[in-house]
Amino acid sequence: MNPVRFHLDQSVEWLTAHSGLALVGLLLSHTRIAKRLIRYSLPGAQHPTVTHPDVLYAYLGLLCQGKSDFDQIEPFRKDRFFAKSLGLKHVPSSPTLRQRLDLAAAHSYDWQTILLEESADLLRALNAPLTPVQATLPEGKTMSWLPLDLDVSPFDNSNTRKEGVSLTYKKVDGYAPFFAYLGQEGYGVNVNLREGSTHVQKEAAAFLSHSLDLHPPDHRCAAARPDGRRQRCLGEFKHMPHRKCRFYCQTQPPPGIAGRMADDRQTGWSVL
């Protein structure tokens, strides 16, 4: 059998290992993030050459590839596909990326608020599927509830000197961010970066309340706590009677806490 003879032609097409960023850019184009940030006045960066949307979109492009270090932006400064897919006029340098995000974080939580609000609006604008779960109430009635899962997921940042890194309950040095996921699809609707030594229940009620504010209002919501034995803030949740929400624990709590949950008819607790 004779070998096949191949004719090779040089192509003008771009070859890229991160073609999925085209879809990320498409999703971003359905938000008002750029319009809101372009009007945002940040002390120390009043009229920057690299705009706020370019800085934020460039960092999102890194995160979507599993990259979080600012220095990892440098190879993409000459990557035409990276800029075009995200709609960037300028790809920021590593120092610009670091300094601008530090300025935004030090000034206020406005950038985070914009991101969370626009993420929730994007789910509504695209009519993203939100799959509920069937839950049987103590009285035997079965209802559909949209799960809102709250979870503290410790990061392992051992052997680093980053600000806020401390011993987590997983016995590793890192952070203890709080996450909220909506629906069986698990859309991330809220996040709060916290020091590693922060107790898992600290400010949990405020985080839950904020997460409920962000989710679509036309769904009944079932908030699942990861462990019934850690319900140390039951009293805080009782201050949210106006919400269409029922609380579930994934494990059977001890008798003392179980009794308090049973007596708390206003909030509505159940064990999955």
Protein Blocks (a to p, Z undefined) as FASTA:
>chain_A
ZZddddddddfbdcdfklmlmmmmmmmmmpcklmmmmmpccehilbgfbdfklmmmmmmm
mmmnopabfklmmmmmmmmklmmmnopabdcdfklmmmmmmmmmmmmmmlmmmmmmmmmm
mmmmnopacdddddddfkopacdddddddddddddfehiabehiacdfkopacddddddd
ehjkopafbdcdddfklcfkgoklmmmmmmmmmpcfkbccddddfblklmmklmmmmmmm
mbccddddfbdcdfklmmmmmmmmmnopadZZ
